[in-house]
Amino acid sequence: MSKKDKEEFSIDTTASLSQVIEMLEGLVEGFKNGRIFLSSGPSSIVLTPAEIIKLEIEAKKKESEAKIEIELKWKSFPPEPKGLVVGSSL
């Protein structure tokens, strides 16, 4: 996928604790099922998680404010061509 083919999805919202839990549980189900679908209005994206995922968690706390940032990254590799043979002889 070239930069021109880049797909993005972003949301910045305020939600109740129960709504946030529901969204996080949806993400967990998507990871378990191997397909994550994110949609809001006309914007949507489908992601297929890899077996190896980089996880970064950052937490901050001030007097009256707390913040948790979670970042998950993985590389998508195209499937190997069928009939591929690797060896020293044919």
C-alpha positions as CSV (number, residue, x, y, z in Angstrom):
1,M,0.0,0.0,0.0
2,S,1.5,3.3,-1.0
3,K,1.1,6.6,0.9
4,K,-1.5,7.4,-1.7
5,D,-3.5,4.4,-0.7
6,K,-3.3,5.2,3.0
7,E,-6.6,4.8,5.0
8,E,-7.2,6.6,8.2
9,F,-9.9,6.8,10.9
10,S,-10.0,9.1,13.8
11,I,-12.5,10.0,16.6
12,D,-12.2,12.5,19.4
13,T,-15.3,12.3,21.7
14,T,-16.5,12.5,25.2
15,A,-18.4,9.5,26.5
16,S,-19.7,7.9,29.7
17,L,-17.6,5.3,31.4
18,S,-20.1,2.6,30.3
19,Q,-19.8,3.8,26.6
20,V,-16.0,3.7,26.8
21,I,-16.1,0.2,28.3
22,E,-18.4,-0.9,25.4
23,M,-16.0,0.5,22.8
24,L,-13.0,-1.2,24.4
25,E,-14.8,-4.5,24.6
26,G,-15.7,-4.1,20.9
27,L,-12.0,-3.7,20.2
28,V,-11.1,-6.8,22.2
29,E,-13.7,-8.8,20.3
30,G,-12.3,-7.5,17.0
31,F,-8.8,-8.6,18.0
32,K,-10.1,-12.0,19.1
33,N,-12.0,-12.5,15.8
34,G,-9.1,-11.2,13.6
35,R,-11.1,-8.3,12.2
36,I,-11.6,-4.8,13.6
37,F,-14.2,-2.5,12.1
38,L,-14.3,1.1,13.1
39,S,-17.0,3.5,11.9
40,S,-18.4,6.9,12.7
41,G,-20.6,8.7,10.2
42,P,-19.2,8.5,6.7
43,S,-15.7,7.5,8.0
44,S,-14.8,3.8,8.4
45,I,-11.9,1.4,8.3
46,V,-11.4,-2.4,8.6
47,L,-8.1,-3.7,10.2
48,T,-6.8,-7.2,10.3
49,P,-4.4,-7.6,13.3
50,A,-1.2,-9.5,12.9
51,E,0.1,-12.2,15.3
52,I,2.9,-9.9,16.5
53,I,1.8,-6.5,17.8
54,K,3.8,-3.7,19.4
55,L,2.0,-2.4,22.5
56,E,2.8,1.0,24.1
57,I,1.0,2.2,27.2
58,E,1.5,5.6,28.7
59,A,-0.3,6.9,31.8
60,K,-0.1,10.4,33.4
61,K,-1.8,11.8,36.4
62,K,-2.0,15.5,37.5
63,E,-4.0,16.9,40.5
64,S,-7.4,16.8,38.8
65,E,-6.7,15.0,35.5
66,A,-5.6,11.5,34.4
67,K,-4.7,10.2,31.0
68,I,-4.0,6.8,29.5
69,E,-2.7,6.5,25.9
70,I,-2.6,3.0,24.4
71,E,-0.9,2.5,21.0
72,L,-1.0,-0.8,19.1
73,K,1.0,-1.3,15.9
74,W,1.6,-4.1,13.6
75,K,2.8,-4.8,10.0
76,S,0.5,-6.3,7.4
77,F,2.3,-8.7,5.1
78,P,0.8,-9.9,1.9
79,P,0.2,-13.7,1.8
80,E,2.9,-15.8,0.3
81,P,2.3,-16.8,-3.4
82,K,0.8,-20.2,-3.8
83,G,3.1,-22.8,-5.2
84,L,6.2,-21.0,-3.8
85,V,9.1,-23.3,-3.5
86,V,12.3,-22.4,-1.8
87,G,15.4,-24.6,-2.0
88,S,18.7,-25.3,-3.6
89,S,17.4,-27.5,-6.4
90,L,14.2,-27.8,-8.5
